Amino acid sequence: MIKIFLITAVSIAALTSVACAAESSETSPQNDVANKIEKIVTTSSSGIVAPDNAWRDLDPENALYIDTDHGRMIVELYPEVAPIHVERIKTLTRESFYDLINFHRVIEDFMNQTGDPKGDGTGDSHLPDIEAEFSFRRGDDLPVTLFSMRPKDLRNPKAGNIDVGFYKALPLATEPIGQSILTKDGKVKAYGLHCKGVTSMARTSDPNSANSQFFLMRAIAPHLDAEYSIWGSTVYGRENLTKIKVGSKSDDDNFVPDQMKRVRIAADLPESDRVNVQIMKTDSPAFKAYLKKYKNADGTYKDICDVEIPTRLKP
């Protein structure tokens, strides 16, 4: 069975973001430290300038290198969010399964799908299918920097809003952490958001049918949220996401797709072949100051998918 998505007609314009009280005053004008930091957080031709303590190193054990003819893309993996899926990606990567695999289904303003050894959307790995991880439970051990609010369901205005923010470089929606005192496990529900750069697992209509195929988002797709298992986010080479050739092998026999030339876990590569990427800490005062550039004149904030997490090469 071909692993595809049901593309629903969703109006992105319906995403109305409003500022909210954050878990740690993430976008609050009363955050004096953030206001002071803002003076030294600037945009230059070389990117974002911030104090060295505002940046974190990318863990090589949870960094996926995808090399293509257009350049390298680096995806940060989140085993704390989707442990089963991250383990599957690592296992297949370490078997060199993904080398020379095509981007067999690429849709403009949507996503790049790959991971099928047959190249037509019907193939899987030799491993069994895995269970869905559409959402996860988070406590204080997984701190989130809140950004704004978003409708829970664009198709149902009566569903209300939900807090959205960042865990590391992953955009997500979360129930208020304050509700954790009312739950048996002391945690609340959260799920990743399908913004540009996010990586998610393909499946059939069976929620537990993910295997080896996955997709990298070229643009926002909120209708996929909490319906597909997100396991990573592109933190380097994001400009290459939209360079992947658009087309579908199943629709056009003459389509010559781009390939993943080589896929590796950074920890398995020699130091000389690694990229020393650093990511701005999303719980830092510098990041909270940086978020102010996404504030509208009326005091509300743009959609969370408009926010690009700053990265740099380690000096």
Secondary structure, DSSP 8 states (H G I E B T S, - for coil): -----------GGG---B----TT-TT-TT-HHHHHHHTT-EEETTEEE--GGGEEE--GGGEEEEEETTEEEEEEE-TTT-HHHHHHHHHHHHTTTTTTEE--EEETTTEEEE--TTSSS----SS--B---S-EEE-TTS--EEEEEEES-TT-GGG-EEEEEEETTEEEEE--GGGGGGSTTS-EEEEE---TTEEEE---SSTT-BSS-EEEESS--GGGTTTS-EEEEEEE-GGGGGGS--EETTT-TT----EE-EEEEGGGS-GGG---EEEE-TTSHHHHHHGGGGB-TTS-B--GGG----EEE--
